[in-house]
Amino acid sequence: MTARDEILNQVKAAIRDAGPTAEIPRHYRTATDDDLTTFFDRLAHYEATIRQVEEPDLDETVRTTLRNRNVTRLVTPAGIPDAWTRDVEPLRDDPPLDAHDLDASDGVITTCALAIAQTGTIVLDGGAGMGRRALTLLPDYHLCIVRHDQIVSSVPEAIEHLADPTRPLTFVSGPSATVDIEMVRVRGVHGPRRLEVIVVAQTKADPAT
């Protein structure tokens, strides 16, 4: 008998006469009052760069943002529109880029699966426009496009909305940072030092329709 078996047998003996376990309620609160304003406030707190644009201005805003950042070689997952990378050299992940290529790039551009207002978090699930996890962990700059209707209020609501919560997920809350060493904030330890988010405003319904 191993030490593990011995411990498990002792646990089983201790609870043998405990009777049926009580049912644990699972009626968690999901939605909150947090909205786009909260999302922006959280991102600003994390020192991410944020801007909001209308759909017709999105393509030009992405290109202008990349030019202002002096981006010339951009990691571009499958599913990113060509119009966004017209002025840069897109680095496609086919065949897969190695760690050196990712680190030597000027940044990465992605869409997202959804975003969480309450925590200012962007969720990537590896789908179209996001690619595998390494693409957003090694480049120093991350430009993420978030659509208004992808923003949910809370983490439980986000889990409910994910198409497949068992997929490898990346939760991005601002630029990568740590204060592990002498409580000094250091960026870029576990991912990009700079996060820029473009939120595409919700399209208003035509009053004539």
LINCOR-V173609 format. One record per pair of residues at least 24 apart in sequence whose ideal C-beta (glycine too) atoms are under 10 Angstrom apart, sorted by sequence separation. I is the first residue (numbers start at 1). GAP is how many residues later the second one is. D is the distance in Angstrom with one decimal. If there is no record, write none. Layout:
i | gap | d
I | GAP | D
I | GAP | D
This chain:
i | gap | d
59 | 24 | 4.4
60 | 24 | 9.8
62 | 24 | 9.4
63 | 24 | 5.3
85 | 24 | 7.2
122 | 24 | 6.4
58 | 25 | 8.8
59 | 25 | 6.3
62 | 25 | 9.7
63 | 25 | 8.3
84 | 25 | 6.5
110 | 25 | 7.4
172 | 25 | 9.3
58 | 26 | 8.2
60 | 26 | 10.0
75 | 26 | 8.2
108 | 26 | 9.8
109 | 26 | 9.6
110 | 26 | 6.1
59 | 27 | 8.3
75 | 27 | 6.2
84 | 27 | 10.0
108 | 27 | 5.4
109 | 27 | 9.7
123 | 27 | 9.0
73 | 28 | 9.1
80 | 28 | 9.7
81 | 28 | 9.9
108 | 28 | 5.5
122 | 28 | 9.1
144 | 28 | 7.3
76 | 29 | 9.6
80 | 29 | 5.9
107 | 29 | 9.9
108 | 29 | 9.2
115 | 29 | 8.7
122 | 29 | 9.6
123 | 29 | 9.3
75 | 30 | 5.0
80 | 30 | 7.5
81 | 30 | 9.5
105 | 30 | 9.4
108 | 30 | 8.3
109 | 30 | 9.5
142 | 30 | 7.4
73 | 31 | 7.6
74 | 31 | 6.6
75 | 31 | 8.6
77 | 31 | 7.7
79 | 31 | 9.0
80 | 31 | 7.3
108 | 31 | 4.3
115 | 31 | 5.0
73 | 32 | 5.1
74 | 32 | 6.1
75 | 32 | 6.9
76 | 32 | 7.7
77 | 32 | 7.9
79 | 32 | 7.1
102 | 32 | 6.4
107 | 32 | 5.0
108 | 32 | 9.2
109 | 32 | 9.3
110 | 32 | 7.0
112 | 32 | 5.8
114 | 32 | 8.4
115 | 32 | 8.9
123 | 32 | 9.5
72 | 33 | 9.4
73 | 33 | 5.1
74 | 33 | 5.8
75 | 33 | 3.9
76 | 33 | 6.1
77 | 33 | 6.1
102 | 33 | 6.7
105 | 33 | 8.2
106 | 33 | 7.6
107 | 33 | 6.7
108 | 33 | 7.3
109 | 33 | 7.9
110 | 33 | 7.6
111 | 33 | 7.3
112 | 33 | 7.4
114 | 33 | 9.3
115 | 33 | 9.5
137 | 33 | 7.7
142 | 33 | 8.0
71 | 34 | 8.7
72 | 34 | 5.8
73 | 34 | 8.5
74 | 34 | 6.9
75 | 34 | 7.3
76 | 34 | 9.0
77 | 34 | 8.4
97 | 34 | 9.6
102 | 34 | 9.3
104 | 34 | 9.4
105 | 34 | 5.1
106 | 34 | 7.9
107 | 34 | 3.2
108 | 34 | 5.5
109 | 34 | 4.6
110 | 34 | 5.4
111 | 34 | 5.1
112 | 34 | 5.4
116 | 34 | 10.0
117 | 34 | 5.6
118 | 34 | 8.8
119 | 34 | 10.0
121 | 34 | 7.7
136 | 34 | 6.2
141 | 34 | 9.2
142 | 34 | 9.1
71 | 35 | 4.3
72 | 35 | 9.9
74 | 35 | 5.8
75 | 35 | 8.8
96 | 35 | 9.6
97 | 35 | 9.6
99 | 35 | 7.3
102 | 35 | 8.1
103 | 35 | 5.1
104 | 35 | 9.1
105 | 35 | 8.3
106 | 35 | 6.5
107 | 35 | 6.5
108 | 35 | 7.3
109 | 35 | 7.6
110 | 35 | 7.3
111 | 35 | 7.8
112 | 35 | 8.4
114 | 35 | 9.3
115 | 35 | 5.7
116 | 35 | 7.6
117 | 35 | 7.0
118 | 35 | 5.9
119 | 35 | 8.1
123 | 35 | 6.1
133 | 35 | 5.9
135 | 35 | 9.6
137 | 35 | 9.8
140 | 35 | 9.6
70 | 36 | 7.2
71 | 36 | 5.4
96 | 36 | 7.6
98 | 36 | 9.3
102 | 36 | 3.8
103 | 36 | 7.3
105 | 36 | 8.6
107 | 36 | 6.3
108 | 36 | 8.9
109 | 36 | 7.5
110 | 36 | 9.8
111 | 36 | 8.0
114 | 36 | 4.6
115 | 36 | 4.7
116 | 36 | 6.1
117 | 36 | 5.2
118 | 36 | 4.9
119 | 36 | 6.5
123 | 36 | 9.4
127 | 36 | 7.7
132 | 36 | 8.1
133 | 36 | 8.7
134 | 36 | 10.0
136 | 36 | 7.2
140 | 36 | 9.5
69 | 37 | 7.4
70 | 37 | 9.9
71 | 37 | 9.8
94 | 37 | 9.8
97 | 37 | 8.1
101 | 37 | 8.9
102 | 37 | 5.8
103 | 37 | 8.0
113 | 37 | 7.5
114 | 37 | 7.1
115 | 37 | 7.4
116 | 37 | 7.5
117 | 37 | 7.7
118 | 37 | 7.0
121 | 37 | 7.9
125 | 37 | 6.5
127 | 37 | 9.2
133 | 37 | 5.4
69 | 38 | 7.0
71 | 38 | 8.7
93 | 38 | 5.5
96 | 38 | 8.3
97 | 38 | 7.5
99 | 38 | 9.7
100 | 38 | 9.2
101 | 38 | 9.8
102 | 38 | 9.9
112 | 38 | 6.3
114 | 38 | 5.8
116 | 38 | 6.6
118 | 38 | 9.8
123 | 38 | 9.3
125 | 38 | 7.2
126 | 38 | 9.7
132 | 38 | 9.6
92 | 39 | 9.7
93 | 39 | 7.0
96 | 39 | 9.4
99 | 39 | 6.1
111 | 39 | 8.6
112 | 39 | 9.6
116 | 39 | 5.9
118 | 39 | 8.9
119 | 39 | 9.0
123 | 39 | 7.2
125 | 39 | 7.2
137 | 39 | 8.3
66 | 40 | 8.4
98 | 40 | 9.8
116 | 40 | 9.8
117 | 40 | 9.4
118 | 40 | 9.2
125 | 40 | 8.5
127 | 40 | 8.2
130 | 40 | 8.2
136 | 40 | 10.0
66 | 41 | 8.0
93 | 41 | 8.8
97 | 41 | 8.9
116 | 41 | 7.8
117 | 41 | 9.7
125 | 41 | 10.0
126 | 41 | 5.9
93 | 42 | 6.2
97 | 42 | 9.9
116 | 42 | 5.0
123 | 42 | 9.9
125 | 42 | 5.0
126 | 42 | 5.9
66 | 43 | 7.7
114 | 43 | 9.0
115 | 43 | 8.2
116 | 43 | 9.9
124 | 43 | 9.8
125 | 43 | 7.6
126 | 43 | 8.0
65 | 44 | 9.3
91 | 44 | 9.3
114 | 44 | 5.7
124 | 44 | 9.1
125 | 44 | 5.5
126 | 44 | 8.1
84 | 45 | 9.9
113 | 45 | 8.7
114 | 45 | 9.9
116 | 45 | 9.9
124 | 45 | 6.9
125 | 45 | 7.9
123 | 46 | 6.1
124 | 46 | 4.2
62 | 47 | 7.4
77 | 47 | 9.6
114 | 47 | 5.7
123 | 47 | 7.2
124 | 47 | 8.1
140 | 47 | 9.4
79 | 48 | 7.5
80 | 48 | 8.6
81 | 48 | 8.7
91 | 48 | 9.3
113 | 48 | 8.5
114 | 48 | 7.1
122 | 48 | 8.5
123 | 48 | 5.7
124 | 48 | 6.8
140 | 48 | 6.4
144 | 48 | 9.9
151 | 48 | 7.8
77 | 49 | 9.0
78 | 49 | 9.7
79 | 49 | 3.1
80 | 49 | 5.5
113 | 49 | 6.4
114 | 49 | 9.6
122 | 49 | 7.6
123 | 49 | 7.6
142 | 49 | 7.6
143 | 49 | 9.6
150 | 49 | 9.2
77 | 50 | 9.2
78 | 50 | 6.5
79 | 50 | 3.8
80 | 50 | 9.3
113 | 50 | 7.4
121 | 50 | 5.3
122 | 50 | 4.4
142 | 50 | 4.3
150 | 50 | 9.0
77 | 51 | 7.7
78 | 51 | 7.8
79 | 51 | 7.5
80 | 51 | 8.9
113 | 51 | 9.6
121 | 51 | 6.6
122 | 51 | 7.7
140 | 51 | 9.1
141 | 51 | 5.7
142 | 51 | 9.3
143 | 51 | 9.0
144 | 51 | 7.0
145 | 51 | 9.9
146 | 51 | 5.9
147 | 51 | 9.7
148 | 51 | 6.4
149 | 51 | 9.0
151 | 51 | 9.4
77 | 52 | 5.9
78 | 52 | 9.2
79 | 52 | 8.0
119 | 52 | 8.5
120 | 52 | 9.4
121 | 52 | 4.6
122 | 52 | 9.3
139 | 52 | 8.7
140 | 52 | 5.6
141 | 52 | 7.5
142 | 52 | 7.1
143 | 52 | 8.2
144 | 52 | 7.3
145 | 52 | 8.0
146 | 52 | 7.1
147 | 52 | 7.6
148 | 52 | 6.2
76 | 53 | 9.5
77 | 53 | 5.7
78 | 53 | 6.7
120 | 53 | 5.8
121 | 53 | 8.7
137 | 53 | 7.4
138 | 53 | 8.0
139 | 53 | 6.0
140 | 53 | 5.5
141 | 53 | 4.7
142 | 53 | 5.2
143 | 53 | 4.9
144 | 53 | 5.2
145 | 53 | 5.2
146 | 53 | 5.1
147 | 53 | 4.6
148 | 53 | 5.8
149 | 53 | 6.4
77 | 54 | 3.0
113 | 54 | 8.9
119 | 54 | 6.1
120 | 54 | 6.8
137 | 54 | 5.0
138 | 54 | 8.5
139 | 54 | 9.8
140 | 54 | 6.6
141 | 54 | 8.1
142 | 54 | 7.2
143 | 54 | 8.0
144 | 54 | 7.4
145 | 54 | 8.3
146 | 54 | 7.1
147 | 54 | 8.9
148 | 54 | 3.9
149 | 54 | 9.1
76 | 55 | 8.6
77 | 55 | 8.0
116 | 55 | 8.3
136 | 55 | 6.9
137 | 55 | 8.0
139 | 55 | 9.6
141 | 55 | 7.3
142 | 55 | 8.9
143 | 55 | 7.2
144 | 55 | 9.5
145 | 55 | 6.7
147 | 55 | 8.2
148 | 55 | 8.4
75 | 56 | 8.0
113 | 56 | 7.8
136 | 56 | 7.2
147 | 56 | 9.7
113 | 57 | 9.3
115 | 57 | 9.1
116 | 57 | 8.7
77 | 58 | 5.8
112 | 58 | 9.5
133 | 58 | 9.9
75 | 59 | 9.5
76 | 59 | 9.0
77 | 59 | 8.8
84 | 59 | 9.0
136 | 59 | 9.7
75 | 60 | 5.4
110 | 60 | 9.6
112 | 60 | 8.2
75 | 61 | 8.3
84 | 61 | 8.0
110 | 62 | 9.3
75 | 63 | 8.5
75 | 64 | 5.6
81 | 64 | 9.5
74 | 65 | 8.6
80 | 65 | 8.7
73 | 66 | 9.8
75 | 66 | 9.7
74 | 67 | 9.0
75 | 67 | 9.3
71 | 68 | 10.0
74 | 69 | 8.3
50 | 70 | 9.6
71 | 70 | 7.1
70 | 71 | 9.9
43 | 72 | 9.3
48 | 72 | 7.8
69 | 72 | 6.4
71 | 72 | 8.1
42 | 73 | 9.9
46 | 73 | 9.8
122 | 73 | 8.3
42 | 74 | 8.7
43 | 74 | 10.0
46 | 74 | 6.0
48 | 74 | 9.2
69 | 74 | 7.8
42 | 75 | 7.5
45 | 75 | 6.9
46 | 75 | 9.5
66 | 75 | 9.5
122 | 75 | 7.1
39 | 76 | 6.5
41 | 76 | 9.1
42 | 76 | 7.7
44 | 76 | 8.4
39 | 77 | 7.7
40 | 77 | 8.9
42 | 77 | 6.2
43 | 77 | 4.8
66 | 77 | 7.0
120 | 77 | 9.3
38 | 78 | 9.6
39 | 78 | 4.1
42 | 78 | 2.4
43 | 78 | 9.4
65 | 78 | 6.3
36 | 79 | 9.7
38 | 79 | 4.6
39 | 79 | 8.3
41 | 79 | 7.5
42 | 79 | 7.8
43 | 79 | 8.8
37 | 80 | 8.3
38 | 80 | 6.4
39 | 80 | 8.9
40 | 80 | 8.2
36 | 81 | 6.7
38 | 81 | 9.1
39 | 81 | 5.9
62 | 81 | 7.3
34 | 82 | 8.3
35 | 82 | 5.7
38 | 82 | 7.7
39 | 82 | 9.0
115 | 82 | 8.3
34 | 83 | 4.1
35 | 83 | 9.5
39 | 83 | 9.6
62 | 83 | 7.1
32 | 84 | 10.0
33 | 84 | 9.3
34 | 84 | 4.2
61 | 84 | 9.5
108 | 84 | 7.6
115 | 84 | 8.4
32 | 85 | 7.9
33 | 85 | 9.2
34 | 85 | 8.6
107 | 85 | 7.5
112 | 85 | 9.1
32 | 86 | 5.7
34 | 86 | 9.6
58 | 87 | 7.4
107 | 87 | 7.8
109 | 87 | 9.5
58 | 89 | 9.4
107 | 89 | 8.8
109 | 89 | 9.8
111 | 89 | 10.0
53 | 92 | 9.6
55 | 92 | 8.8
55 | 93 | 9.8
48 | 94 | 9.3
49 | 94 | 9.2
52 | 94 | 9.7
48 | 96 | 9.0
50 | 96 | 9.5
52 | 96 | 8.5
43 | 103 | 9.7
39 | 107 | 8.5
39 | 109 | 9.7
36 | 112 | 6.9
39 | 112 | 5.8
38 | 113 | 9.5
39 | 113 | 9.8
39 | 114 | 9.2
36 | 115 | 6.3
38 | 115 | 8.2
35 | 116 | 7.9
34 | 117 | 9.3
34 | 118 | 9.0
35 | 118 | 7.1
34 | 119 | 4.6
32 | 120 | 9.4
33 | 120 | 7.2
34 | 120 | 6.8
31 | 121 | 8.0
32 | 121 | 4.4
33 | 121 | 9.7
30 | 122 | 8.8
31 | 122 | 5.2
32 | 122 | 4.7
30 | 123 | 8.0
31 | 123 | 6.5
32 | 123 | 9.7
34 | 123 | 9.7
30 | 124 | 6.1
32 | 124 | 9.2
48 | 124 | 9.1
29 | 125 | 7.7
30 | 125 | 9.0
31 | 125 | 8.4
32 | 125 | 7.9
48 | 125 | 8.9
69 | 125 | 8.1
28 | 126 | 9.6
30 | 126 | 4.3
31 | 126 | 5.6
46 | 126 | 9.5
48 | 126 | 5.0
49 | 126 | 9.3
29 | 127 | 7.1
30 | 127 | 4.5
46 | 127 | 6.0
47 | 127 | 6.4
48 | 127 | 6.3
69 | 127 | 7.6
28 | 128 | 5.5
29 | 128 | 9.3
30 | 128 | 9.1
45 | 128 | 9.6
46 | 128 | 2.4
47 | 128 | 6.4
68 | 128 | 9.7
30 | 129 | 8.6
31 | 129 | 9.6
45 | 129 | 7.7
46 | 129 | 6.7
30 | 130 | 6.2
43 | 130 | 8.6
44 | 130 | 9.3
47 | 130 | 8.2
66 | 130 | 9.5
28 | 131 | 9.9
30 | 131 | 9.6
42 | 131 | 7.6
43 | 131 | 6.6
46 | 131 | 8.0
65 | 131 | 6.5
42 | 132 | 8.1
65 | 133 | 6.9
62 | 136 | 6.7
61 | 137 | 6.1
47 | 138 | 9.4
61 | 139 | 9.2
47 | 140 | 8.4
58 | 140 | 7.2
57 | 141 | 9.8
58 | 142 | 5.7
57 | 143 | 9.1
58 | 143 | 9.5
57 | 144 | 9.3
49 | 145 | 7.4
50 | 145 | 9.2
51 | 145 | 8.0
52 | 145 | 9.3
53 | 145 | 6.1
55 | 145 | 5.8
47 | 146 | 9.9
48 | 146 | 8.2
49 | 146 | 7.2
50 | 146 | 7.7
51 | 146 | 7.7
52 | 146 | 7.7
53 | 146 | 7.5
54 | 146 | 7.6
55 | 146 | 7.3
47 | 147 | 9.1
48 | 147 | 4.3
49 | 147 | 4.3
50 | 147 | 5.0
51 | 147 | 5.7
52 | 147 | 4.6
53 | 147 | 6.2
54 | 147 | 5.3
55 | 147 | 9.3
56 | 147 | 9.7
47 | 148 | 8.4
48 | 148 | 6.8
49 | 148 | 7.1
50 | 148 | 8.0
51 | 148 | 7.3
52 | 148 | 7.8
53 | 148 | 6.6
54 | 148 | 9.6
55 | 148 | 6.0
46 | 149 | 7.5
48 | 149 | 5.8
49 | 149 | 9.3
50 | 149 | 6.9
52 | 149 | 5.6
54 | 149 | 8.0
54 | 150 | 9.4
43 | 152 | 7.9
43 | 153 | 9.8
43 | 154 | 6.0
43 | 156 | 9.2
40 | 157 | 8.9
39 | 158 | 9.0
40 | 159 | 7.9
39 | 160 | 7.8
36 | 163 | 7.3
36 | 165 | 9.1
36 | 166 | 8.8
